[in-house]
Amino acid sequence: MSDSTNHTLPQPGSIADAVASRKEVLSVLLGAAFLMATSAIGPGFLTQTAVFTDKLKAAFAFAILASVLIDVVVQLNIWRILGVSGMRAQDVANKVIPGLGYFLAFSVALGGLVFNIGNIAGAALGVNVLFGSNMALGAIVSAALAIFIFLNKEMGKTMDKFTKILGFTMIALVLFMVLKTQPPVGLALKESVLPSTIDWMMVLTLVGGTVGGYITFSGAHRIIDAGITGHDKVKQISFGSVQGVAITGVMRFLLFLAILGVVAMGKPLDPSNPPASAFQIGAGMIGYKIFGVVLWAAAVTSVVGASYTSISFLQTLFKTVKTYQRWWIIGFIIASTTIFTTVGKPVNLLIFAGSINGLILPLSLLSMLLAAYRKDIIGDYRHPMALTILGYVMVAFTAWMGWKSLGAILQLMK
């Protein structure tokens, strides 16, 4: 069977038989893991890590470790339940609570569009750092590259390769910065398990940034499109979900160490662009250019992940989206780029999308956990009780965080 059959996305389940060999399954799982990870590693991820490292110093290591453990619980629950059912999140949610799937789909699509504007902006800034080009040109060139991926006949395979290559590139470049800044690694490791300061709000903020909104479902929807579904694939599905969280965690920890090395020198970061100043202080102009590559790679892979996942939430609810999936994805990228190049980043829309985004994770995770005990959704699959209990704890935590965030955002909008 041809490779194009193995990796094309439009018909979920139609290529289940094609993903036969272990090598092919592992390749798709790694691609899905990198899609999830690079969706999480965007411009906001870089800024957030720099700001929090500057604030907590070595104690930020504990927040990273705690957030990774929470992410594993969330992703294991969602990947396993969706993977076993073979259904996307919106369809599972609609079966559990009629209408919830439509709410999730529109919320994810709106959030994805708004955050994609920020991703396009990040890609444009990355090009600007590297070549000094104007922002509009950087945005258009980056969007054109993302569109090319979805014009490719084997767009699933191309998307997997693209996210893997840029994901490994980001990790390698940040590792170089770690070696350059020589952070106190021993102290960071000690603080990860015996922290001098604990900020739980910071932990939950990290969780929201790595498994919030569309990010939670990017990898899970990819494996469904690739036909890696059913009870017999539970081990592979679980492995893929943990891989995605691990890749994000490695990138976060390396970035933290690189910036910690700069902070430990006692040199202040520029508040207008903390990560860029950290890279420049750490390795001069070379460091600044490395930041440009990392920022562009983080942003453009997030454009791909946000666009693909946002449309995947609409394609089973609306026949026209399913029929013309790739064109809807391309239209999504064009819309994001057009808004950025003509309007800029719409602040009120970003604030509104942020408030809605905080509610997506607890609602979607709750619907997944309820679905785990519905035979009409998962058949005779038995979901581990430990995962269920931990999942409900995460629902409570993220709902609390979402409510607090919503209250703060509403105050800002007054």
C-alpha positions in Angstrom: 0.0 0.0 0.0 1.4 3.4 -0.9 2.8 5.8 1.6 0.3 8.5 0.6 -2.5 6.2 1.8 -0.7 5.7 5.2 -0.4 9.3 6.0 -3.2 11.3 4.3 -5.7 12.7 6.8 -9.2 13.3 5.3 -10.8 10.0 6.1 -10.4 9.0 9.8 -10.3 5.2 10.1 -9.9 4.7 6.3 -6.2 3.9 6.6 -6.3 1.7 9.7 -5.2 -1.3 7.8 -2.3 0.6 6.3 -0.6 1.3 9.6 0.5 -2.3 9.9 4.1 -2.4 10.6 5.6 -1.5 14.0 8.0 1.0 12.3 5.2 2.9 10.7 3.1 3.0 13.9 6.1 4.3 15.9 6.8 6.9 13.2 3.2 8.2 13.2 3.2 8.2 17.1 6.4 10.2 17.2 5.0 12.6 14.6 1.8 13.0 16.7 4.0 13.5 19.8 6.0 16.3 18.1 2.8 17.8 16.7 1.4 18.1 20.3 4.8 19.3 21.7 5.5 21.9 19.0 1.9 23.1 19.3 2.7 23.8 23.0 6.1 25.3 22.3 5.1 28.7 20.8 6.1 32.3 21.3 4.2 32.5 24.6 6.0 29.4 25.8 9.4 31.1 25.3 8.4 34.3 27.0 6.6 32.5 29.9 9.7 30.4 30.6 12.0 33.4 30.6 9.8 35.5 32.9 9.2 32.6 35.4 12.9 31.7 35.5 13.8 35.3 36.2 11.2 35.4 39.0 11.8 32.0 40.8 15.4 31.3 39.7 16.4 27.6 40.3 13.1 27.0 42.2 11.3 27.1 38.8 12.6 23.6 38.3 9.9 22.3 40.7 7.1 24.0 38.8 8.3 22.4 35.5 8.5 18.9 37.0 5.1 19.3 38.7 3.5 20.6 35.5 5.0 17.7 33.5 3.5 15.1 35.9 0.1 16.9 35.6 0.3 17.0 31.8 1.0 13.2 31.7 -2.2 12.5 33.7 -4.2 14.8 31.4 -2.8 13.4 28.1 -2.9 9.8 29.1 -6.6 10.2 29.9 -7.5 12.0 26.7 -5.3 10.0 24.3 -6.4 6.6 25.7 -10.2 7.4 25.7 -10.2 9.1 22.3 -7.8 6.4 20.8 -9.9 3.5 22.1 -13.2 5.1 20.9 -11.7 6.2 17.5 -13.8 9.3 17.9 -12.6 12.9 18.1 -13.2 15.0 21.2 -16.2 16.9 19.9 -18.0 13.7 19.0 -17.3 12.1 22.4 -18.4 15.3 24.2 -21.7 15.4 22.2 -22.4 11.8 23.2 -21.8 12.5 26.8 -23.6 15.9 27.0 -25.6 16.8 23.9 -24.4 20.1 22.5 -21.1 20.2 24.5 -19.2 19.0 21.4 -20.4 22.0 19.5 -19.4 24.4 22.3 -15.9 22.8 22.5 -15.5 22.9 18.7 -16.4 26.6 18.4 -14.4 27.5 21.5 -11.3 25.6 20.2 -11.7 27.0 16.7 -12.0 30.6 18.0 -9.2 30.2 20.4 -7.1 28.6 17.7 -7.7 31.4 15.3 -6.8 34.1 17.9 -3.7 32.3 19.2 -2.7 31.6 15.6 -2.6 35.4 15.0 0.0 35.5 17.9 1.8 32.5 16.3 2.0 34.4 12.9 3.3 37.4 14.8 6.0 35.3 16.4 7.1 33.8 13.1 7.3 37.3 11.6 9.4 38.5 14.5 11.7 35.4 14.1 12.3 36.3 10.4 12.9 39.9 11.4 15.5 38.9 14.0 17.3 36.7 11.4 17.1 38.9 8.3 15.8 42.3 9.4 12.8 42.0 7.1 9.6 43.9 7.8 6.9 42.0 9.9 4.3 41.7 7.1 6.8 40.0 4.8 8.0 37.6 7.5 4.3 36.7 8.3 3.4 36.1 4.7 6.5 33.9 4.0 6.0 31.9 7.1 2.3 31.4 6.3 3.1 30.4 2.8 5.4 27.6 4.1 2.7 26.3 6.5 0.2 26.4 3.6 2.6 24.4 1.4 2.5 21.5 4.0 -1.2 21.2 3.6 -1.1 21.5 -0.2 1.1 18.4 -0.3 -0.7 15.2 -1.3 0.8 13.4 1.7 0.1 16.2 4.1 0.0 14.0 7.2 3.4 12.6 6.5 4.7 16.1 5.6 3.3 17.6 8.8 5.0 14.8 10.9 8.4 15.4 9.2 8.1 19.2 9.5 7.4 19.1 13.2 10.0 16.5 13.9 12.8 18.4 12.1 12.0 21.7 13.7 11.4 20.1 17.1 14.8 18.5 17.1 16.4 21.7 15.8 14.9 23.8 18.7 16.1 21.2 21.2 19.6 21.2 19.7 20.0 25.0 19.6 18.7 25.4 23.2 21.1 22.7 24.4 23.9 24.7 22.8 22.8 27.7 24.8 22.8 25.6 28.0 26.4 24.6 27.3 27.2 28.3 26.6 25.6 29.8 29.7 26.8 27.0 32.1 23.8 27.1 34.6 24.0 25.6 38.1 22.5 22.3 37.0 23.0 20.6 40.4 21.1 23.3 42.2 18.3 23.1 39.6 18.0 19.3 40.0 17.9 19.7 43.8 15.2 22.5 43.6 13.1 20.3 41.3 12.5 17.9 44.2 13.3 20.1 47.3 12.1 23.5 46.2 12.8 26.6 48.3 9.7 28.3 46.8 6.5 26.8 45.5 4.0 28.8 43.3 1.1 26.6 42.5 -0.6 29.3 40.3 2.6 29.2 38.2 2.4 25.4 37.9 -1.2 25.6 36.7 -0.3 28.4 34.3 2.3 26.1 32.8 -0.3 23.3 32.5 -2.7 25.6 30.7 0.1 26.6 28.3 1.1 23.0 27.5 -2.2 21.1 27.5 -4.8 23.9 27.3 -7.2 24.7 24.4 -6.5 22.9 21.1 -3.0 21.7 22.2 -4.5 18.9 24.3 -6.1 17.3 21.2 -3.6 17.9 18.5 -1.7 14.6 18.9 -4.8 12.6 19.8 -6.6 13.7 16.7 -3.6 13.0 14.6 -3.4 9.3 15.6 -7.1 9.0 15.0 -6.6 10.3 11.5 -3.8 7.8 11.0 -6.0 4.9 12.1 -4.1 4.1 15.3 -7.2 3.3 17.3 -8.9 0.5 19.3 -8.3 -1.6 22.4 -5.3 -3.4 20.8 -3.4 -0.1 20.4 -3.7 1.1 24.0 0.0 0.6 24.8 1.1 2.4 21.7 -1.4 5.3 22.3 -0.2 5.6 25.9 3.5 5.7 24.8 2.7 8.4 22.2 1.0 10.6 24.8 3.9 10.4 27.2 6.3 11.1 24.4 4.6 14.3 23.6 4.7 15.5 27.2 8.3 14.4 27.5 9.4 16.4 24.4 7.7 19.5 25.8 9.2 18.9 29.2 12.7 18.5 27.8 12.4 21.7 25.8 11.1 23.6 28.8 13.8 22.4 31.1 16.6 23.1 28.6 15.2 26.6 28.0 15.0 27.1 31.7 18.6 26.0 32.2 19.8 28.3 29.4 18.1 31.3 30.9 19.0 30.3 34.5 22.7 30.5 33.5 22.1 34.1 32.4 20.1 35.0 35.5 22.7 33.4 37.8 25.3 35.8 36.3 23.2 38.6 37.9 22.4 40.2 34.6 18.9 41.6 34.3 16.6 40.5 31.4 15.0 43.1 29.1 11.3 43.2 30.2 10.2 44.1 26.7 11.6 40.8 25.3 13.0 38.5 28.1 13.9 35.4 26.1 15.7 37.4 23.3 17.7 39.3 25.9 18.7 36.1 27.7 20.0 34.5 24.4 21.9 37.7 23.5 23.4 38.1 27.0 24.3 34.3 27.0 26.0 34.2 23.5 26.2 37.7 22.0 24.9 38.2 18.4 25.1 34.4 17.7 22.8 33.9 20.7 20.4 36.5 19.3 20.3 34.8 15.9 19.7 31.4 17.6 16.8 33.0 19.4 15.4 34.1 16.0 15.6 30.5 14.7 14.0 29.1 17.8 11.3 31.7 17.9 10.5 31.2 14.2 10.5 27.4 14.5 8.3 27.5 17.7 5.8 29.9 16.0 5.5 28.2 12.6 5.0 24.7 14.1 2.4 26.2 16.3 0.7 27.7 13.2 0.6 24.2 11.7 -0.7 22.6 14.9 -3.3 25.2 15.7 -4.7 25.2 12.1 -4.8 21.4 11.8 -6.4 20.8 15.2 -8.9 23.7 15.0 -10.3 22.4 11.7 -10.3 18.8 13.0 -12.8 19.9 15.6 -15.2 21.1 12.9 -14.8 18.4 10.3 -17.1 15.8 11.9 -19.8 18.4 12.7 -20.0 19.9 9.3 -19.9 17.9 6.1 -18.4 20.7 4.0 -15.4 21.0 6.4 -14.8 17.2 6.2 -15.0 17.2 2.4 -12.7 20.2 1.9 -10.5 19.7 5.0 -7.2 20.8 3.6 -8.8 24.0 2.0 -10.4 24.9 5.4 -7.0 24.5 7.0 -5.4 26.7 4.4 -8.2 29.3 4.7 -7.6 29.3 8.5 -3.9 30.1 8.0 -4.8 32.9 5.5 -7.4 34.4 7.8 -4.9 34.5 10.7 -2.2 36.1 8.5 -4.6 38.6 7.0 -5.8 39.7 10.4 -2.3 40.1 11.7 -1.0 42.0 8.7 -4.0 44.4 8.6 -5.2 44.7 12.2 -2.3 43.5 14.2 -3.0 41.5 17.4 -6.5 42.3 18.5 -6.1 42.7 22.2 -9.8 42.3 23.3 -10.2 39.2 21.1 -7.0 37.8 22.6 -8.3 38.5 26.1 -11.7 36.9 25.3 -10.1 33.8 23.7 -7.8 33.5 26.7 -10.8 33.4 29.1 -12.6 30.8 27.0 -9.4 28.8 26.6 -9.2 28.3 30.4 -12.5 26.6 30.4 -11.8 24.2 27.5 -9.5 21.8 29.4 -11.7 21.1 32.5 -14.9 20.7 30.4 -13.2 18.5 27.7 -11.4 16.4 30.3 -14.6 15.9 32.3 -16.4 14.7 29.2 -13.6 12.3 28.5 -13.7 10.8 32.0 -17.5 10.4 31.8 -17.1 8.7 28.4 -14.5 6.3 29.9 -17.5 4.4 31.5 -19.8 4.5 28.5 -19.9 1.1 26.7 -21.5 2.8 23.6 -18.3 4.9 23.3 -15.4 2.7 24.5 -16.9 -0.8 24.4 -15.5 -3.2 26.9 -12.3 -1.2 27.5 -11.6 -0.7 31.2 -10.0 2.6 32.0 -7.5 2.5 34.9 -9.2 3.7 38.1 -6.0 5.6 39.2 -6.1 7.6 35.9 -9.8 8.4 36.5 -9.3 9.6 40.0 -6.2 11.7 39.1 -8.2 13.0 36.1 -11.0 14.3 38.3 -8.4 16.0 40.5 -7.1 17.7 37.4 -10.6 18.8 36.4 -11.0 20.4 39.8 -7.6 22.2 39.6 -8.0 23.4 36.0 -11.6 24.5 36.6 -10.5 26.6 39.6 -7.6 28.1 37.6 -10.0 28.8 34.7 -12.5 30.5 37.0 -9.8 32.6 38.6 -8.4 33.5 35.2 -11.8 34.4 33.9 -12.5 36.7 36.9 -9.2 38.5 36.4 -9.8 38.9 32.6 -13.3 40.3 33.1 -11.8 42.8 35.5 -9.3 43.9 32.8 -12.1 44.3 30.2 -14.1 46.6 32.4 
